[in-house]
Amino acid sequence: MLRARHYLVRGRVQGVGYRYFALGAAERLGVTGYVRNLASGNVEVHAEADEATLEAFKRELEQGPRMARVREVVESDLPFSGSYSSFLIRG
């Protein structure tokens, strides 16, 4: 069953290539949705895939690129929309 999740990534995650890292992980795993920087300095991720894929994706988000320092990833469930055909970088 396909699911949707919202991830709020906190730490040193802007200016370190985090959005491109998330894009690469999503493309590798087959996740659709988007990633974007927030004015707060955090990164927001909307992801849609099956449960096992979302768990693997979250592990990647917790790791982040080499220069990032991920402090925490806050996860919440969302209604599955099916409106994404790929994974995008927004803003």
N, CA, C and O atoms as a MOPAC input file, in Angstrom:
PM7 MOZYME 1SCF
protein

 N      0.83300 1    -1.18700 1     0.00000 1
 C      0.00000 1     0.00000 1     0.00000 1
 C      0.87700 1     1.25000 1     0.00000 1
 O      1.86000 1     1.33000 1     0.73800 1
 N      0.52300 1     2.19600 1    -0.81100 1
 C      1.29800 1     3.42800 1    -0.88500 1
 C      0.88400 1     4.38700 1     0.22800 1
 O     -0.28900 1     4.48700 1     0.58700 1
 N      1.87300 1     5.08100 1     0.75500 1
 C      1.66500 1     6.00000 1     1.87500 1
 C      2.35800 1     7.32900 1     1.57900 1
 O      3.16900 1     7.43600 1     0.66000 1
 N      2.01800 1     8.33600 1     2.38000 1
 C      2.65800 1     9.65100 1     2.26100 1
 C      3.15500 1    10.07000 1     3.63600 1
 O      2.50300 1     9.83300 1     4.65200 1
 N      4.33700 1    10.70600 1     3.64300 1
 C      4.91300 1    11.18300 1     4.89400 1
 C      5.46900 1    12.58500 1     4.71700 1
 O      5.92100 1    12.97300 1     3.64000 1
 N      5.41900 1    13.32800 1     5.80900 1
 C      6.04700 1    14.63900 1     5.88600 1
 C      7.22100 1    14.49900 1     6.83000 1
 O      7.08400 1    13.94900 1     7.92300 1
 N      8.38100 1    14.99700 1     6.41100 1
 C      9.57300 1    14.98200 1     7.25700 1
 C     10.05400 1    16.42000 1     7.42500 1
 O     10.18300 1    17.15900 1     6.44900 1
 N     10.31400 1    16.80300 1     8.65000 1
 C     10.93000 1    18.08200 1     8.94800 1
 C     12.33400 1    17.77000 1     9.43900 1
 O     12.51200 1    17.16000 1    10.49300 1
 N     13.33100 1    18.19200 1     8.66800 1
 C     14.72300 1    17.86200 1     8.96100 1
 C     15.36700 1    19.07800 1     9.61700 1
 O     15.40100 1    20.16400 1     9.03900 1
 N     15.87700 1    18.88200 1    10.83200 1
 C     16.48100 1    19.97000 1    11.60500 1
 C     17.97000 1    19.72200 1    11.77900 1
 O     18.43200 1    18.58200 1    11.81800 1
 N     18.71100 1    20.82400 1    11.88300 1
 C     20.16100 1    20.75800 1    12.05800 1
 C     20.82300 1    21.69000 1    11.06100 1
 O     20.22100 1    22.66300 1    10.60600 1
 N     22.07200 1    21.38400 1    10.72600 1
 C     22.75700 1    22.15900 1     9.67600 1
 C     22.45900 1    21.46800 1     8.35200 1
 O     23.19900 1    20.59200 1     7.90600 1
 N     21.35000 1    21.88600 1     7.73400 1
 C     20.86200 1    21.19600 1     6.54200 1
 C     20.62900 1    22.12700 1     5.35100 1
 O     20.13800 1    21.69200 1     4.31000 1
 N     20.97600 1    23.39800 1     5.50100 1
 C     20.91100 1    24.30700 1     4.35700 1
 C     22.32800 1    24.76500 1     4.01500 1
 O     23.16300 1    24.97100 1     4.89600 1
 N     22.57800 1    24.91900 1     2.71500 1
 C     23.89900 1    25.34100 1     2.26300 1
 C     24.91600 1    24.21700 1     2.24000 1
 O     26.11800 1    24.46200 1     2.13200 1
 N     24.43300 1    22.97300 1     2.34200 1
 C     25.33600 1    21.81900 1     2.37500 1
 C     24.96100 1    20.77000 1     1.32500 1
 O     25.48500 1    19.65700 1     1.34600 1
 N     24.05800 1    21.12100 1     0.41100 1
 C     23.63900 1    20.19000 1    -0.64200 1
 C     22.58600 1    19.19200 1    -0.20500 1
 O     22.41600 1    18.14900 1    -0.83700 1
 N     21.87700 1    19.50200 1     0.87000 1
 C     20.91800 1    18.54700 1     1.41200 1
 C     19.77000 1    18.24900 1     0.44700 1
 O     19.37000 1    17.09400 1     0.30100 1
 N     19.23900 1    19.27900 1    -0.21100 1
 C     18.11600 1    19.04900 1    -1.13500 1
 C     18.52900 1    18.14100 1    -2.28600 1
 O     17.75500 1    17.28200 1    -2.70800 1
 N     19.74300 1    18.32700 1    -2.79700 1
 C     20.22200 1    17.47300 1    -3.89400 1
 C     20.49100 1    16.06300 1    -3.40600 1
 O     20.28000 1    15.09800 1    -4.14000 1
 N     20.95700 1    15.93800 1    -2.17200 1
 C     21.14200 1    14.63900 1    -1.55600 1
 C     19.79200 1    13.91300 1    -1.45400 1
 O     19.68600 1    12.73800 1    -1.80700 1
 N     18.76300 1    14.62200 1    -0.96800 1
 C     17.42900 1    14.02900 1    -0.83900 1
 C     16.87200 1    13.63800 1    -2.20400 1
 O     16.24600 1    12.58700 1    -2.34400 1
 N     17.09700 1    14.47900 1    -3.20700 1
 C     16.65600 1    14.17200 1    -4.56800 1
 C     17.29500 1    12.87600 1    -5.05500 1
 O     16.60700 1    12.00600 1    -5.58900 1
 N     18.59800 1    12.74600 1    -4.87600 1
 C     19.30500 1    11.54200 1    -5.31000 1
 C     18.79900 1    10.29700 1    -4.60200 1
 O     18.60900 1     9.25600 1    -5.23100 1
 N     18.58000 1    10.39900 1    -3.29200 1
 C     18.07000 1     9.26000 1    -2.52000 1
 C     16.67200 1     8.88100 1    -2.99100 1
 O     16.36200 1     7.70100 1    -3.15000 1
 N     15.83000 1     9.88600 1    -3.21400 1
 C     14.45700 1     9.62600 1    -3.66800 1
 C     14.45400 1     8.95400 1    -5.03800 1
 O     13.70600 1     8.00300 1    -5.26300 1
 N     15.28300 1     9.44100 1    -5.94500 1
 C     15.33300 1     8.84800 1    -7.28400 1
 C     15.84700 1     7.41300 1    -7.22300 1
 O     15.34100 1     6.54100 1    -7.92800 1
 N     16.84500 1     7.16700 1    -6.38500 1
 C     17.40000 1     5.82400 1    -6.23000 1
 C     16.36200 1     4.84000 1    -5.67800 1
 O     16.29400 1     3.68500 1    -6.10100 1
 N     15.56200 1     5.31900 1    -4.73100 1
 C     14.59800 1     4.45100 1    -4.05400 1
 C     13.21400 1     4.41500 1    -4.70900 1
 O     12.40100 1     3.54700 1    -4.39000 1
 N     12.94500 1     5.34800 1    -5.61900 1
 C     11.63900 1     5.39400 1    -6.26500 1
 C     10.58200 1     6.14000 1    -5.46600 1
 O      9.39800 1     5.81200 1    -5.53200 1
 N     11.01400 1     7.14300 1    -4.71000 1
 C     10.11000 1     7.97700 1    -3.91100 1
 C      9.67000 1     9.17000 1    -4.74800 1
 O     10.47800 1     9.74800 1    -5.47500 1
 N      8.40200 1     9.54500 1    -4.65300 1
 C      7.92000 1    10.75500 1    -5.31800 1
 C      7.58900 1    11.80600 1    -4.25600 1
 O      7.40000 1    11.47400 1    -3.08600 1
 N      7.52200 1    13.06800 1    -4.66900 1
 C      7.21500 1    14.15300 1    -3.74700 1
 C      8.12500 1    15.33800 1    -3.98900 1
 O      8.46100 1    15.65700 1    -5.13000 1
 N      8.52500 1    15.99300 1    -2.89700 1
 C      9.38600 1    17.17500 1    -3.04600 1
 C     10.19700 1    17.41700 1    -1.78100 1
 O      9.91100 1    16.87600 1    -0.71300 1
 N     11.22600 1    18.25500 1    -1.94200 1
 C     12.04100 1    18.74300 1    -0.83000 1
 C     12.19700 1    20.24500 1    -1.01900 1
 O     12.31300 1    20.72800 1    -2.14600 1
 N     12.19900 1    20.98300 1     0.09000 1
 C     12.41500 1    22.43300 1    -0.01300 1
 C     13.00300 1    22.97200 1     1.28200 1
 O     12.80000 1    22.41700 1     2.36200 1
 N     13.73900 1    24.07500 1     1.13900 1
 C     14.26100 1    24.79600 1     2.29200 1
 C     13.14600 1    25.63600 1     2.89600 1
 O     12.28400 1    26.15200 1     2.18500 1
 N     13.17600 1    25.76600 1     4.21200 1
 C     12.23900 1    26.64000 1     4.91200 1
 C     12.98400 1    27.83700 1     5.47700 1
 O     14.18700 1    27.76000 1     5.72700 1
 N     12.28200 1    28.93400 1     5.67900 1
 C     12.89400 1    30.15100 1     6.21100 1
 C     13.49600 1    29.92100 1     7.59700 1
 O     14.40600 1    30.64400 1     8.00200 1
 N     13.00400 1    28.93600 1     8.31500 1
 C     13.49100 1    28.61900 1     9.66400 1
 C     14.88700 1    28.00900 1     9.66100 1
 O     15.51500 1    27.88900 1    10.71300 1
 N     15.38200 1    27.62100 1     8.47300 1
 C     16.67700 1    26.94300 1     8.39000 1
 C     16.53400 1    25.42800 1     8.32900 1
 O     17.52000 1    24.71400 1     8.15300 1
 N     15.30700 1    24.94100 1     8.47300 1
 C     15.03800 1    23.50900 1     8.36300 1
 C     14.74600 1    23.15100 1     6.90900 1
 O     14.62400 1    24.02500 1     6.05100 1
 N     14.63800 1    21.85400 1     6.65000 1
 C     14.27600 1    21.36200 1     5.32600 1
 C     12.99500 1    20.54500 1     5.46700 1
 O     12.86200 1    19.73000 1     6.38000 1
 N     12.05800 1    20.77500 1     4.55000 1
 C     10.79100 1    20.05000 1     4.53300 1
 C     10.79800 1    19.04800 1     3.39100 1
 O     11.22200 1    19.36100 1     2.27800 1
 N     10.32400 1    17.83800 1     3.67800 1
 C     10.24800 1    16.79400 1     2.66400 1
 C      8.84300 1    16.20700 1     2.67600 1
 O      8.31300 1    15.86500 1     3.73300 1
 N      8.24700 1    16.09200 1     1.49800 1
 C      6.98400 1    15.36400 1     1.32500 1
 C      7.33900 1    14.15600 1     0.46600 1
 O      7.86600 1    14.30600 1    -0.63700 1
 N      7.05200 1    12.95800 1     0.97100 1
 C      7.45200 1    11.74000 1     0.26700 1
 C      6.28000 1    10.77700 1     0.15100 1
 O      5.49100 1    10.62300 1     1.08300 1
 N      6.17800 1    10.13000 1    -1.00900 1
 C      5.14500 1     9.12600 1    -1.23600 1
 C      5.78800 1     7.87200 1    -1.81400 1
 O      6.52400 1     7.93000 1    -2.79900 1
 N      5.49500 1     6.73500 1    -1.18100 1
 C      6.01100 1     5.43000 1    -1.60600 1
 C      5.39100 1     4.38100 1    -0.68600 1
 O      4.54800 1     4.70900 1     0.14900 1
 N      5.80500 1     3.11900 1    -0.83300 1
 C      5.32900 1     2.09300 1     0.08900 1
 C      6.08100 1     2.20800 1     1.42000 1
 O      7.10200 1     2.89100 1     1.50700 1
 N      5.57400 1     1.54200 1     2.44100 1
 C      6.10200 1     1.67000 1     3.80400 1
 C      7.60200 1     1.35000 1     3.90100 1
 O      8.35800 1     2.10800 1     4.50900 1
 N      8.02500 1     0.24600 1     3.31300 1
 C      9.44100 1    -0.15300 1     3.40000 1
 C     10.34500 1     0.87400 1     2.72900 1
 O     11.42800 1     1.17300 1     3.23300 1
 N      9.91000 1     1.41000 1     1.60500 1
 C     10.69800 1     2.41300 1     0.88800 1
 C     10.78000 1     3.69900 1     1.69900 1
 O     11.83500 1     4.33200 1     1.75600 1
 N      9.67400 1     4.09000 1     2.32600 1
 C      9.69400 1     5.29900 1     3.15000 1
 C     10.62500 1     5.14400 1     4.35000 1
 O     11.29200 1     6.10200 1     4.74000 1
 N     10.67700 1     3.96300 1     4.93200 1
 C     11.59700 1     3.72500 1     6.05200 1
 C     13.05100 1     3.84800 1     5.59500 1
 O     13.87400 1     4.45100 1     6.28400 1
 N     13.36000 1     3.27600 1     4.43700 1
 C     14.71900 1     3.37700 1     3.88400 1
 C     15.04900 1     4.83400 1     3.56200 1
 O     16.16800 1     5.28500 1     3.80400 1
 N     14.08400 1     5.56400 1     3.02200 1
 C     14.28400 1     6.96700 1     2.68600 1
 C     14.54100 1     7.78600 1     3.94800 1
 O     15.41500 1     8.65300 1     3.95500 1
 N     13.78800 1     7.51900 1     5.01500 1
 C     14.00100 1     8.24200 1     6.27100 1
 C     15.40900 1     8.00400 1     6.80600 1
 O     16.04400 1     8.93000 1     7.31000 1
 N     15.89700 1     6.78400 1     6.70300 1
 C     17.27300 1     6.49700 1     7.14300 1
 C     18.28200 1     7.32400 1     6.35300 1
 O     19.26700 1     7.80900 1     6.90900 1
 N     18.03300 1     7.48100 1     5.06200 1
 C     18.91100 1     8.32800 1     4.23100 1
 C     18.82200 1     9.77800 1     4.68900 1
 O     19.84400 1    10.45300 1     4.80600 1
 N     17.60800 1    10.26400 1     4.94900 1
 C     17.42700 1    11.65000 1     5.39000 1
 C     18.14100 1    11.89100 1     6.71800 1
 O     18.71500 1    12.96000 1     6.92300 1
 N     18.11300 1    10.92100 1     7.61200 1
 C     18.78300 1    11.05200 1     8.90800 1
 C     20.30000 1    11.12100 1     8.75400 1
 O     20.98000 1    11.75200 1     9.56400 1
 N     20.82800 1    10.47600 1     7.72300 1
 C     22.26700 1    10.49700 1     7.46400 1
 C     22.68100 1    11.83200 1     6.83700 1
 O     23.58400 1    12.50600 1     7.33200 1
 N     22.01100 1    12.20300 1     5.74300 1
 C     22.31400 1    13.45500 1     5.05000 1
 C     23.64600 1    13.41700 1     4.32700 1
 O     24.39300 1    12.44600 1     4.44800 1
 N     23.95000 1    14.46400 1     3.57600 1
 C     25.24100 1    14.54000 1     2.88400 1
 C     26.37400 1    14.78200 1     3.88000 1
 O     26.13200 1    15.10500 1     5.04300 1
 N     27.58200 1    14.62500 1     3.42400 1
 C     28.76900 1    14.67900 1     4.28000 1
 C     28.87600 1    15.96200 1     5.10900 1
 O     29.25700 1    15.90600 1     6.27800 1
 N     28.55000 1    17.10300 1     4.52600 1
 C     28.71500 1    18.38100 1     5.23200 1
 C     27.53100 1    18.71700 1     6.15400 1
 O     27.62200 1    19.64500 1     6.95800 1
 N     26.44300 1    17.98200 1     6.04400 1
 C     25.26500 1    18.25800 1     6.87500 1
 C     25.45600 1    17.69700 1     8.28300 1
 O     26.23500 1    16.76900 1     8.50000 1
 N     24.73700 1    18.27200 1     9.21600 1
 C     24.66100 1    17.75100 1    10.57900 1
 C     23.18100 1    17.65700 1    10.93600 1
 O     22.59200 1    18.61400 1    11.43900 1
 N     22.59300 1    16.50700 1    10.67300 1
 C     21.17500 1    16.31500 1    10.94500 1
 C     20.99300 1    16.08500 1    12.44100 1
 O     21.53800 1    15.13600 1    13.00300 1
 N     20.23400 1    16.95200 1    13.06900 1
 C     19.96200 1    16.84000 1    14.50300 1
 C     18.76100 1    15.94000 1    14.75300 1
 O     18.78200 1    15.09300 1    15.64700 1
 N     17.71000 1    16.13100 1    13.95100 1
 C     16.53200 1    15.27100 1    14.07700 1
 C     15.69100 1    15.32800 1    12.81500 1
 O     15.74000 1    16.29200 1    12.05000 1
 N     14.91300 1    14.26000 1    12.61700 1
 C     13.94100 1    14.19400 1    11.52600 1
 C     12.59300 1    13.91200 1    12.17200 1
 O     12.36500 1    12.82900 1    12.70900 1
 N     11.69500 1    14.90600 1    12.11400 1
 C     10.36100 1    14.77700 1    12.68800 1
 C      9.44000 1    14.27900 1    11.57800 1
 O      9.33000 1    14.89600 1    10.51900 1
 N      8.78800 1    13.16100 1    11.83800 1
 C      7.99700 1    12.47500 1    10.81800 1
 C      6.51300 1    12.52300 1    11.17500 1
 O      6.14300 1    12.36100 1    12.33800 1
 N      5.66900 1    12.74600 1    10.17200 1
 C      4.22400 1    12.65400 1    10.38800 1
 C      3.56600 1    12.07200 1     9.14000 1
 O      4.02900 1    12.28200 1     8.01900 1
 N      2.48800 1    11.34300 1     9.35700 1
 C      1.74600 1    10.74600 1     8.25200 1
 C      0.87800 1    11.79100 1     7.57200 1
 O      0.37100 1    12.71700 1     8.20700 1
 N      0.72200 1    11.62300 1     6.27700 1
 C     -0.14700 1    12.47800 1     5.46800 1
 C     -1.07300 1    11.58300 1     4.65400 1
 O     -0.77700 1    10.40300 1     4.46800 1
 N     -2.18400 1    12.12000 1     4.16800 1
 C     -3.00700 1    11.33500 1     3.24200 1
 C     -2.25200 1    11.16100 1     1.92300 1
 O     -1.65400 1    12.10900 1     1.41500 1
 N     -2.28500 1     9.96100 1     1.37900 1
 C     -1.63300 1     9.70900 1     0.09400 1
 C     -2.38900 1    10.45400 1    -0.99800 1
 O     -3.61300 1    10.35700 1    -1.09300 1
 N     -1.63900 1    11.21100 1    -1.83700 1
 C     -2.29000 1    11.98700 1    -2.89200 1
 C     -2.12600 1    11.35800 1    -4.27100 1
 O     -3.02600 1    11.44300 1    -5.10700 1
 N     -0.98700 1    10.73200 1    -4.50500 1
 C     -0.72700 1    10.16900 1    -5.82600 1
 C     -0.53600 1    11.21900 1    -6.90700 1
 O     -0.55200 1    10.89700 1    -8.09500 1
 N     -0.35600 1    12.47000 1    -6.50700 1
 C     -0.28000 1    13.55000 1    -7.49300 1
 C      1.14100 1    13.83500 1    -7.98400 1
 O      1.33800 1    14.71300 1    -8.82400 1
 N      2.12900 1    13.10600 1    -7.47100 1
 C      3.51900 1    13.33000 1    -7.87400 1
 C      3.97600 1    12.19200 1    -8.77100 1
 O      3.78300 1    11.01800 1    -8.45400 1
 N      4.58600 1    12.55600 1    -9.89700 1
 C      5.11900 1    11.53500 1   -10.80500 1
 C      6.62800 1    11.40700 1   -10.66500 1
 O      7.23300 1    10.49300 1   -11.22300 1
 N      7.24100 1    12.33400 1    -9.90900 1
 C      8.68200 1    12.30900 1    -9.69200 1
 C      8.97000 1    13.01300 1    -8.37300 1
 O      8.04600 1    13.37700 1    -7.64500 1
 N     10.25300 1    13.20600 1    -8.06200 1
 C     10.65200 1    13.91300 1    -6.86200 1
 C     11.28200 1    15.22300 1    -7.30100 1
 O     12.14500 1    15.23800 1    -8.17800 1
 N     10.85200 1    16.33000 1    -6.69100 1
 C     11.27200 1    17.66100 1    -7.12200 1
 C     11.94700 1    18.43900 1    -6.01300 1
 O     11.69500 1    18.21100 1    -4.83000 1
 N     12.80800 1    19.35900 1    -6.41100 1
 C     13.34400 1    20.34800 1    -5.47900 1
 C     12.52000 1    21.60500 1    -5.65900 1
 O     12.40500 1    22.12800 1    -6.76700 1
 N     11.94700 1    22.09000 1    -4.56800 1
 C     11.17200 1    23.33100 1    -4.58900 1
 C     11.87000 1    24.33800 1    -3.71400 1
 O     12.30500 1    24.01500 1    -2.60900 1
 N     11.97900 1    25.55900 1    -4.20200 1
 C     12.52200 1    26.64800 1    -3.40500 1
 C     13.85800 1    26.46300 1    -2.76900 1
 O     14.34700 1    27.36300 1    -2.08800 1

